Amino acid sequence: MTLASALAGSTPVAASAQPAQVQAVQVPQGALVLDGALNEPAWQQAPVLKLTQQDPHPGQATPYVTTVRVLRDSTHLYFGVICTDPDLASLAMHSLERDSIQKHDDHVTIVLDTLDTHHLGYVFQINAGGTRTDGLMSPASSDPNYDWDGIWNAKVRRTATGWTAEIAIDVRGLQIGKGADVWGLNIQRYVPRDQLSLQWTGISLDASIFDLTRTGSLTGVGDFEQGHGLEITPYALVRHDSVGNRSAGQVGGDVRYHLTPGITATLTFNPDFAEAEADTQQVNLTRFSLFFPEKRRFFAEGANIFTFGAGLVDNDTFIPYYSRRIGLVNSEPVRVDAGAKILGSDGPWTIGALGVQMGPSNVGAPTKLFVGRLTYDVDDHLRIGTLLTHGDPTGATNNSFTGVDAVWHTSTFQGDKNLILSGWSARSSDPLPGNHAGWGVFASYPNDLWSGYFSFNRFGDALDPALGFLPRPGTRQYDAYVEYAPRPTSQWLRWTRQFFYQFEWQQVDDLHGTTQTRRVFTAPFNVRSASDAHFEFDWIPDYEALSEPFAIAKGVTLPIGRYHFSRYRFETQSSYARQWQIGNVLEIGSFYDGHLTQIQPFVNWTTPNGKLSLQLQNETDFGYLRVGNFIQRLYVLKVAYSFNPDLTVSTLAQYDSTLGHTGVNLRLHWILSPGRDFFLVLNRGIKASVTDPNARVQPISNEVIAKLSWDFIQ
């Protein structure tokens, strides 16, 4: 058999099934005890959903039999999951910490479209150890935003034949469609050691659990009680910084009120974000700023409503509303005094509005900021919308931004394929001279065997979203990507799971058509093995035209000129399903007018029960250029110990040689009950070098913070 014929023998895609539907059976308040046992009589009243293998062999039988039951009372939606497993000793659990990444764990995912619009949704995940992770979905991104936290609880229990999960979601914390008796629902179980997925609906290799167009229908959910519609979350904290010998106490909180079942207003007073996890540092060898995710709860809530266009967020190309601009000026934190927010939907309309009062910064006076988003669902496939921002966090300009966008998506293109089309147009208003307009188009074909996308974006040289993220204004940007990913079935390739042959062309021109950047990415060898190991080789020709000197490192400045260079990338990783994960990325080759070697090794280890996890990563860059040499090092160590899924102590320690700074963020998180949290945080920063033992150690900060927040729902 030839290689071509072997690769062509990929697993066929199952035909689409009839739309699935289930009714949530109502039980009296207090009929269930959340302990993971599923032994209450009420569970026997519920209809049984059986999950079907979706990947790698759609529709085929599997030993991992999985059933789900759905119940409800007046304020909660309940799921009871029974997971059969013939080898319990091989369960993968890499963390018990709240909001940890579960994609390499034995876990169950529940997707809810509470507005039944196929555009916005919630994600709830629980692994075999009881870890809870949640997020928001929007048509602008293919992956959920996991920085949102809902009010829900879950318990798991081991059985003789597998494990069970009992999940309770407080619907008073969700946006619910007015009068809607149908929600979108899908459920998935993932078994990492076999890279096997089972789903309720969407039994196709082209289906994703996060595709809201492939959900089934959950009925019997039209009369949940939301009480008085009032939720109050006060907090109190104390902090002490021994370096500055400063101590302080602080109180504040949030008040939420349901204006309608689907629209919620939130007021925040004297907000504090001390419990937010520290950012993981990144090495930046480009001329442009890097993107960091939002981790503050107030701004993460409803983030899917504010997303704009499609494809822009995934590639960090352009984000017209980037919430991290609020409370941060020139990399320095600025006090947020108060804020108000309205989020929700009424019929086909969805609204998001945010107003914030920021305190003074080191460059400007106190300022008021506003963001507004309004969308209209033409049908299940097409959403159109507008976005408005006003204000400049620096206080330097009277900036405003207005944009319109449209996203159309389907899962029935040519029968059962996915297709996304999107476009946007925008304009900013401020005193800057030049072109303040921008527009773009995006098309994506995200499927299993063949996938790809194309985008074109034009940004005026004076397009300035002061509350957004736009690294390269004054450019025309092209991005085309195609991937062929066969799943071999021949005997002599049985060690493989899937090949990925990839090609991407990216080009950035100025508004006169002169090319500033060109990057061609090719992956002639990229394979995921049957054991989940990953091996990859890439060839990446690059072109950069510098119109001004570029200080790439301290004491190393590249002159104006045109640079052609080629990079070669080698990547290897062991299976993430195991206790030990080891890997490395080695990138070599020419770089501007010299050479650059980048080494990025990592090692992760987790105890079998998931209670203790350690992650160690390093990036070391050796640059040898005509204008000078440089070495940059970044070390990141993460250690977490969970006494149980509600009590975790975690540490993030980082050293960045560029700054000569070592930082430690130690965080204790105790979930007293859903929505009621206690945090103890230690932030210590020192200026020191791990490579020079004789360097003087200078303390920068040594801050201890204790914070208690308590949620009351009326």
N, C-alpha and C positions, 0 to 999 in steps of 0.2 A: 504493500500500500504506500502511495506517495504521501508526502507531508501535506500537500494541498487537499487530497481526499480525506486524510485523517482529520484535518481541521474542519472540513466541511461537515463532518458527522456530529454536529452539535445537537444537544438535546432539543427535541421539538417543543414548541410552546403549546400549552394547553388552551383549548378553546374557552372563551369567556362563558361563565356560568350565568344562570338567571339571577336577577337582583335578589339579594338575601334580605330577610326581614325577621326581626324578633321583637317581642313585647316585653318590657320591664314589668314584672309582676309586683304589684304593690303589697307591702306587708306592714303591720302595725309598727309605730315608732317604738324602738327598743327591742324588737323581735330578734335582732342579731347581736351576738357578742363577737367583736373583732379579735379573733385569736388564731386565724388560719386553719381552723379545724373543719369548717363547713359541715358541722354536725347538727345545726339547728333544723327543726322540721320545715322551716320556711324555704330552705334551699331545695327541698324536694318538690316544691310547687313550681319552681322555675323551669322554663324550657331549656333544653340542653343544646348548645352549639358545639359542633365538632370542627376543629381546625384541620385543614388539608395541606399537604405538602405543597409549597409554592416554589422552593428552590432547594436542591438543584434539579429535581425531577417532578415537575408539576403534576399533581393528581395521583401520584403513586403512593402506595401504602408505606408506613414507617412505624418502627417500634415506639416512637415518641408520641403515643396517643394523647391528645390534648382536648379537654372539654371545658366549656365556659358556661356559667349560669349568670343571669342578670336579674337583680331585684331592686326595689326602690321603696323608700318611705316618703314622708312629706318633705324632707330636706336633703336626703342623701341618695346617691346612686351607688349600688353595690355590684361588684363582680366577684364570682367565685370560680377560681381556675384550678383544674386538676391536671397535673403534668405527669404522665407516666415516663419513667426513665429506667432502662434495664441496667444502668451502670452509674449508680449514685456517687460512687467514689470519684468519678471523672467530672463532676459538676465544676464549672468555671465561675469563680466569684473573685473579682480583683479588688473590690472595695465594698465597705458597708456605709461609706460616707454619703450624706445627703447630696444629691445632684451630681454624683460621680458619673463618668462615662460608662455606659453599660453595653456598648456594641460588641464587646468581646466576652460578655458574661452570658450564662444561661439566664434568660430573662423573658418577660412578657411585656408587650407594648399594647396600650389601648389608645386609640385615636377617636376623638369626639368632635364632630362638627355640630355644635349646639345651635347654630343659626341655620343649618341645613342649606347652605349656599354653595358648598363645594369650593369655597375660597379661603376661609379662615377656620382654624381648628386648634384643639388642645391635644397634647401628648402626655401620657402617664406611663411610666415604666417602673417595673419592680423586678429585681433579680432573685435568684434562689436563696439569697441570704437575707432578703428583706429591704435592700437598698431602694430608696425612692428617688426618682428623677422625673422632672416634668418640663414642658416647654410649650412654645407657641408656633403655629404654622401659618404661612401666608403664601400667595402665588408668586411673590417676588423672589423666593429662595427655595431650593430643592431640599434643604435641611431645616429642621426646627431650630428655633432660638431657645436654647436651654437655660437662659438666664432668668426666666420667669419662675416664680414659686406660687403654686396654688395651695389651697387648704384641703388636704386629704390625708388619709392614713392607710396603711396596709400591713398585714402580718403574713408570714409564711410558716409552713410547718413541714417537716420531713415525714414521709410515710414509708411503708414497706415496699411500695412500688414506684415511688417518685417523690414529688413535692406538691404542695397545694398553696394557693395564695388567696387571701381574702382582702378585698380592696373597697374602701369607702370614700367616695368623692362628695364633698360638701358643695352642692350646686349653687349655694348662695354666694360663692366666690367666683362664679362663671357668668359670662355674658350669654343670655338665653334669648332666643327669638320670641318676640311677642306673639302669644297664642299658638306657637308652633307645637304640634304633637308628635313631630318626627325629627329625630336627630340623625346625622350621619355617624356610623360606627364601623370600625374595623379593629381586629385583634390579631396580634402576631406572637408566636413563640419562636425564639431563636436558640439553637443548640450549637454552640461554637465549635466543639470538637469535630463535628461533622459538617460545619458550615451549612446548616440545614435550617430552613425557615418553614413554618406552618402558618397559614392565615385563614381567616374566616371568609373574606372575599378577595378578589383579585388574584386568582390562581393562575398566574402567568409569570414567566421570567421577566417580562417587561413591566410588571406591576411593582410598585413600591408601597410600603405600609403608610408612607406619608403623602400618598396621592389621594386627595379628597374626592376626586371624581370616581374613584373605585370603591367607595365605602358602601356598606349596606345600610339598612334603615332600622333605627331603634324607635319603637313606638311606645305609647303609654307614658310619655314624659311631659305632657302639656299642662299639668296643674301642680307643679312644685310650689311649696310655700316659701316665700322669701321674707316672711315676718314683716317687720316694719321697714325692711330694706336698709337698715342702718348698721354699719360696721365701724367700730372705733378701735384703733391700734395705737395706744400711747407707748412711749418708751422713756426710760430714764437711764442715764449713764454717768459714770465718773471716769476721769482720765488723769494720768500723772506722767509728766515727762521729766525724768531726772536730769537730762542734759541741760534743759533750760530752767529746771527747778520750778515747773509750772504745774498747778493742779486746777481742775475745774469740774463742775457738775453741769448737767444739761438735761432738759426734758423737752419733749416734742411729740409728734405723732401724726397719724393720718386719720381722716374721717371720710368714710365712703357712704354714699346714699344712692339707692336705686331710684332714679327718676322715673323709670319704667322698668319692666322686667328685663329689657335688653340694653338699657342705657344707664351708666353709673357715673356719678360725679364724685371726685376725690379731692379733698383739701389736705395739704401737708403743711405742718407748722414746724419751723426750726428743724428741718430734716437732718439726719446724721447717717453717714454711710460707713461707720467704723467697722462694721462686720463684713463689708465687701472684701472678697478675696483679692490679694495683691496680684497685679499683672505679672505674667511671665515675660521676662525681658527677651528682646530679639536683637540679633546682630543686623545692622543696616549698612550694606555696602552700595546702596543706591543714593540718588540725589533727592529722594522724595520721602515724605513722612510715611510711617507705617500705621496700619490699622490695629486698634486694640478693641476688644469687645466690651459691651456695657455689662456691668455686674451689680449695679445698684437697683434694688427692687422697685423703687418708685418709678424709675425711668424704664425698667424692663417690662413692667406691667403694661400690656397693650401695645408692645413694640411691633407686633405683626400688623396692626392697623395702620401704622405710620410708614410701612415699607412702600417703596416707590419703584414702579417699573418691574422688570424681570431681568435677571442676569447681572445687574449692577452690584448687588450686595455680595453675591458669591465670588465675584472677581475683585472686590474692593476698588472698583473703577470710579464710582461716583455715588455718594450717599447724601442726598440733599438735606436730610435731617439726621444728624449724627449726635446722639444725646450726650456723648462724652464732651462735647463742646461746652455743655452747661456745668458750671462749677470747676472749670479748669481753664486757666489763661496762661499762655507761655509755659506750659508744663507745671504751673504752680496752682495748688488748690485754692478755690475762692468760695467763700461762704454762700450757701443757698438759704435765704431767709424764709421763703414760703413758696408754695406752688399750688396750682389748681389744674384739674384734669377732668375731661369728660370723654368717656369711651362707650361705644356700643353700637347697636344696630336696631333699625325699625323697618321691617320689610326689606326691600332691596337696598336701602340706604345704610351706610356705615359711617360713623363720625368719630373723629379723634381730635381733641383740642387740648392744648397744654399751655399754661401761662406760668412763668417763673420770675421771681424777684431775686436777683443776684446781688450780693454785697460788693463793696469796692475791691478792685484788684490793684496790682502794683503799677498798672498802666492806665487805669480809668476809674470813673465814678461808678456807683451802683447803677444797675441797668435792669430793664424789664425785657423779657424774651417771650415770644409767642410762636407756637406751631399749630397749624390746623390742617386736618386731612378729611376730605369728604369723598366717598366712593359710591358708585351706583352699579348694582349687578343687573346688567341687561338681561342675562339668562344664566344658566348654570355654567357657561363657558366664558362669557365675556364680562369683565369688570373694567369700568372707566372711573377715573378719579382726578382729583386736584390736590395739590399740596401748597401751603403757604407758610412761610416763616418770616418773622420780623424781629429785628434786634441783632446786636453784635455783642457777644460776650465781653469783648475788650472795651466796649463803650466808645470805640474810635469813630464809628460810622453809624448812620441811620439806615442800616442794611435791611432789605427785604428781598424775598425770593418767591416766585410763583411758578408752579409747574403743573402740567396735565400729563396723564399717562393712561394707557390701556393695556390690559393683559388678557389674551385669549388662550385657553388651554383645553385639550381634549385627550381622552384615553381611547378613542375609537377611530383614530386616523388609520385608514386602510384596514379597518376591521378592529384591531386591538392594540394599535401603536399609540405612543404618546407624542404629542406635538404642542409646543408653546410658541406663541407669537406675541410680541410686545413692542410698544413704541412710547416715546416720551418727548416732550418739548418743554422748555423752561426759560425763564428770564430773571435776572437779578436787577435790583435798583439800588445804586449808591453813586457817590460822586466820581468814582473811577472812570477815566475815559476809555473808550474802546467798545468792543462788541460784548454785550451783556447776555446774549442768547446762547442756547444750546439745544440739541436734539439728538435722538438716537433710536435705533431699531435693533431688535433681538429676535432670533429664531433658534429654537432648540428642538432636537429630536432625541430625547433621552430614553433609549431602549437597550436591550440586552446585547444582541449580536452586533448591531450597528448603532452608534450614537454620535452626536456631534452638535455643534452650535456655530452660529455666526452672529457677530455684533458689530455695529458701526456707531460711534458716538462722536459728535462734534461739540466742542466746548469753546465758547468765545473767550478771547483773552482777558475780558473784564467780567466774565461770569464768576460771581463771588457769592456762594452760599455761606454766609458767616456762621450759620448753625449746621453746616454740612461738612462733608469730607470730599475734597476734590484735589488730588495731588498734582494734576497736570492740566491747568486751564490753558487756553490758547492752542489747542491741539485737535487733530482728527485722529481717532484711534480705531484700528481694525483688529479684529480677533476672530480667527476661524479655526475650528477644532474638529477632528474626525477620529473615531476609534472603531476598530474592528476587533471584537472580543469573542472568538470561537471557544466552544467547550468541547475538547476532543473526546471521542469515544473509542478510539482504537486501543488495542491491548498494549502496544508498545509505548503509548503516551498516558497510561493509566496513573502515572505519578503526578499528573497535572490536574488542576481543576479548571483553569481558564487562562487563555493567553490574552494579552492586551496589546494590540498594535496601534500606536498613537502618533498623530501628527498635529502640530499646532503652529499657526503662523500669526504672530503679533507684530503690528507696526504702528508707530506713533509719528505722525507728520505735524509740522506746524501749519498754521492757517494759509501759508503760501505754497504748501505742497512739498516742502523740504523735509526729508525723513530725519527724525531725531533718534528714533530707536527702532531696531528690527530684531526680532528674536524668533528663531525657528526651532521648535522642539520636536524631536523624533525619538521614538522608543522602539527600536528594532527588536529588542528582547525584553519582555515584561511578562512574568508568569506568576500565577498564584498556584501553589502546589496543592495536592490532595490533603496534605497535612497542615495547610494554611501557612506555610512558609512563603516568603515573597522574594523574588530575585528580579533585578531590573538593570538594564544598561540603556543610557540615553546619550544622544549626540545633540549638542545645542549650539549652533552657530549664532553669534551675536554681532550687532552693530550699534555703536553709540556715537552720536555727534555732539560734542560739548561746545556750546556757544559761549561759555564762560568757565573759568577755572573751577575745578571740583576738588574740594578737600575731602578725600576719601578716608583719611586717617590723620591722626595728630602728626603734623610735620610732613605729611605726604599730600601734595596737591597736584592733580593732573592738569596739564595745560589745555587750552582750547585746541580742538582738532577732531579728526574723524578716526574712529578706532574699529577695526575688524578683529574679532577673536572667536575662538571655538572652545566650548567647555565639554567635558566628558564626565558623565555621572554614573557611578556604580552604587547600587543599593541592595542590601540583603537584610532580611528580618526573619527571625524565627516566628513560630505561631504565637499569636497573642492569646490563644485559649489556654496556654499552659501557665504554671506558676512562674517560670523564668521566661522572660522575653529579652532577647539580645539582638542587636542590629547595628548597622553602621551605614552612613552615606558618605561616600568619598567622591569628591568632585575635583578634577584636575584640568589643566589646559591653560591656554593663553588667556590673558585678562588685560584689557586696554593695551598698554605698550609693554606688558611684561607677562608674568605668570602668577597664578593663584592656586593654592591647594587648600581645600576645605575638608575638614574631617568632622563628622557628626556622629559619634558613637552614643549608644544608650544601653542601659540595662535596667530592667524592671523585675521586681520579685514580690510575690504575694503569698501569704500563708494560705493553706487550703480552705480555711473558713472565711477568708477575705478580711479578717480583722486588722491585720498589719500589712501595709503596702509600702514599698520603697521604689522610687524612680530617680535614676541618676542620668542626666544628659550633659553632653558637652559639645560645644562647637569651637573649633580652633581654626583660624584662618591665617595662612602664611602667604603674604603678598610680597612679590618681588617685582618692582616697577622701576623704570629708568629714573624717576624722580625720587625714589626712595623705597625702603622696605618697611613692612609693618607686620605685626603679629597681634591678632585680636582673639581673646578667649572669653567664653561665656560658660559658666558652670551653673547647673540648676539641680537642686536636690529637693525632692518632695517625699515626706514621710507622714503617714497617717495611721493612727490606731483608733479603731472603733470598738468601744465596749459593747455596743449594740447599735442598731441603725439610728438611734435617737441621741447618741452621745459619742462624739468624735473629737479627738485632738489631732491637729494637723500642723505641719511645719513646711514652709517654703523658704529655702535658703538659696540665694543667688549671688554670684560674683561676676561682674562685668569689668573686664580689664580696660575698656575704653574710658569708663568713668572712674576706675580704681575704687569701686564701691562694692561692699558686701552688705546685703540686706537679709534680714530674717523676719518672717511673718509667722508667728505662732498663734494658732486660733483654736479655741475650745468652743464647740457648738453643742449645746444641750437643748434638744427639742422637748420641752415639758409636755406639750400636747400640740396638735396641728395649729399653727398660727401663733404659738406662744414659745418664745425662744430666749435663751440666755447665751450671751457671748462673752468670752474672756479673750482679749487680743493683746499680744505683745508685738510691737514693731521696734526692731533694733537695726540701726544702720551705722556702719563704720566705714571710714575711708582707709583701706588697707590693700595690700597686694598679696595674693596667694603664691606668687612666683618670686617675690623678693622678701625673704624673712627679715631683712634689716630695715624694711620700710616702717615708718612711724605709723602707729595705729591712732586714728583720730575719730572719736565718737561723733556721730551726726545726730542721732536721735535714740532715745530709749524710752518708749512710750508704752504704758499699760492702760488698757481700756476695759471696763466692765459695763455691759449693756444688757438691759432686760426689756423686751417688748412683749406686749400682751394683747391678743386680739379678742374683741368682744363683738359678737354678732347678735343683733336684736331683730 
